[in-house]
Amino acid sequence: MQRHLFLVAYDIASNRSRNRARREVKGNAIGGQKSLFECWLTTGELQQLMAALRSLIDPATDRIIFVQLDPRARIEALGRAVAPVAANYFYQG
């Protein structure tokens, strides 16, 4: 199972749905803040997360985006930003 690095971002109008989406995404996240998270996902995990989030949103008003990143790309950080650290293992709880 190969994992790929994704940015998962969402804009959800309902507070209740947004909180549920945050819990779903944070269960797979290695870092992030507010409504943007970094997630290392297998293809199966990506499909499961997409299905879980699809059931929470109103497609007429909400949006979620998954952007696959190249982990070999150089990361630029400005201000107090901290570059993510890729661990040798991943915990999913």
C-alpha positions as a Markdown table, in Angstrom:
| # | Residue | x | y | z |
|---|---|---|---|---|
| 1 | Met | 0.0 | 0.0 | 0.0 |
| 2 | Gln | 1.6 | 3.2 | -1.2 |
| 3 | Arg | 0.6 | 6.4 | 0.5 |
| 4 | His | 0.3 | 9.8 | -1.3 |
| 5 | Leu | 0.4 | 13.2 | 0.2 |
| 6 | Phe | -2.8 | 15.3 | -0.2 |
| 7 | Leu | -4.0 | 18.7 | 0.9 |
| 8 | Val | -7.6 | 18.4 | 1.9 |
| 9 | Ala | -9.5 | 21.7 | 2.2 |
| 10 | Tyr | -13.1 | 22.4 | 2.8 |
| 11 | Asp | -15.6 | 25.3 | 2.9 |
| 12 | Ile | -18.8 | 24.1 | 4.6 |
| 13 | Ala | -21.6 | 26.4 | 5.5 |
| 14 | Ser | -23.2 | 24.4 | 8.3 |
| 15 | Asn | -21.4 | 24.4 | 11.7 |
| 16 | Arg | -22.5 | 20.9 | 12.5 |
| 17 | Ser | -21.4 | 19.5 | 9.1 |
| 18 | Arg | -18.1 | 21.4 | 9.3 |
| 19 | Asn | -17.3 | 20.0 | 12.7 |
| 20 | Arg | -18.1 | 16.5 | 11.5 |
| 21 | Ala | -15.9 | 17.0 | 8.4 |
| 22 | Arg | -13.1 | 18.3 | 10.6 |
| 23 | Arg | -13.2 | 15.1 | 12.7 |
| 24 | Glu | -13.2 | 12.9 | 9.6 |
| 25 | Val | -10.2 | 14.7 | 8.1 |
| 26 | Lys | -8.2 | 15.0 | 11.3 |
| 27 | Gly | -8.4 | 11.2 | 11.7 |
| 28 | Asn | -6.1 | 11.0 | 8.7 |
| 29 | Ala | -4.2 | 14.2 | 9.0 |
| 30 | Ile | -0.5 | 14.7 | 9.9 |
| 31 | Gly | -0.9 | 18.5 | 10.2 |
| 32 | Gly | -3.1 | 21.4 | 9.3 |
| 33 | Gln | -5.2 | 24.2 | 10.7 |
| 34 | Lys | -8.8 | 25.3 | 10.5 |
| 35 | Ser | -10.0 | 23.9 | 7.2 |
| 36 | Leu | -6.8 | 22.8 | 5.5 |
| 37 | Phe | -5.0 | 19.6 | 6.3 |
| 38 | Glu | -2.1 | 17.5 | 5.1 |
| 39 | Cys | -3.0 | 13.8 | 4.8 |
| 40 | Trp | -0.9 | 10.7 | 3.7 |
| 41 | Leu | -3.5 | 8.4 | 2.2 |
| 42 | Thr | -3.6 | 5.1 | 0.4 |
| 43 | Thr | -6.1 | 4.9 | -2.5 |
| 44 | Gly | -8.5 | 3.0 | -0.3 |
| 45 | Glu | -8.3 | 5.6 | 2.5 |
| 46 | Leu | -8.8 | 8.4 | 0.0 |
| 47 | Gln | -12.0 | 6.7 | -1.3 |
| 48 | Gln | -13.3 | 6.1 | 2.2 |
| 49 | Leu | -12.6 | 9.7 | 3.3 |
| 50 | Met | -14.2 | 11.1 | 0.1 |
| 51 | Ala | -17.3 | 8.9 | 0.7 |
| 52 | Ala | -17.6 | 10.0 | 4.4 |
| 53 | Leu | -17.3 | 13.7 | 3.5 |
| 54 | Arg | -19.7 | 13.4 | 0.5 |
| 55 | Ser | -22.4 | 12.3 | 2.9 |
| 56 | Leu | -21.8 | 15.3 | 5.2 |
| 57 | Ile | -22.0 | 18.2 | 2.6 |
| 58 | Asp | -24.7 | 20.0 | 0.7 |
| 59 | Pro | -23.3 | 20.1 | -2.9 |
| 60 | Ala | -25.2 | 23.3 | -3.6 |
| 61 | Thr | -23.4 | 25.3 | -0.9 |
| 62 | Asp | -20.4 | 23.4 | 0.3 |
| 63 | Arg | -17.1 | 22.3 | -1.3 |
| 64 | Ile | -14.2 | 20.0 | -0.5 |
| 65 | Ile | -11.0 | 19.8 | -2.5 |
| 66 | Phe | -8.3 | 17.1 | -2.5 |
| 67 | Val | -5.0 | 18.1 | -4.0 |
| 68 | Gln | -2.3 | 15.5 | -4.4 |
| 69 | Leu | 1.2 | 16.9 | -3.7 |
| 70 | Asp | 4.6 | 15.7 | -4.8 |
| 71 | Pro | 6.4 | 14.9 | -1.6 |
| 72 | Arg | 9.8 | 15.4 | -3.4 |
| 73 | Ala | 8.9 | 19.1 | -4.1 |
| 74 | Arg | 10.7 | 21.7 | -2.1 |
| 75 | Ile | 8.6 | 23.3 | 0.7 |
| 76 | Glu | 8.7 | 27.1 | 1.2 |
| 77 | Ala | 7.6 | 28.4 | 4.6 |
| 78 | Leu | 7.1 | 32.1 | 5.4 |
| 79 | Gly | 6.7 | 33.8 | 8.7 |
| 80 | Arg | 6.1 | 31.5 | 11.6 |
| 81 | Ala | 5.2 | 28.6 | 9.3 |
| 82 | Val | 6.8 | 25.3 | 10.0 |
| 83 | Ala | 7.7 | 22.9 | 7.2 |
| 84 | Pro | 6.0 | 19.4 | 7.8 |
| 85 | Val | 8.2 | 16.6 | 8.9 |
| 86 | Ala | 7.7 | 13.2 | 7.2 |
| 87 | Ala | 7.9 | 10.5 | 9.8 |
| 88 | Asn | 9.1 | 6.9 | 9.0 |
| 89 | Tyr | 5.7 | 5.7 | 10.2 |
| 90 | Phe | 2.1 | 6.9 | 10.4 |
| 91 | Tyr | -0.4 | 6.5 | 13.2 |
| 92 | Gln | -4.1 | 6.1 | 12.3 |
| 93 | Gly | -6.3 | 6.0 | 15.3 |
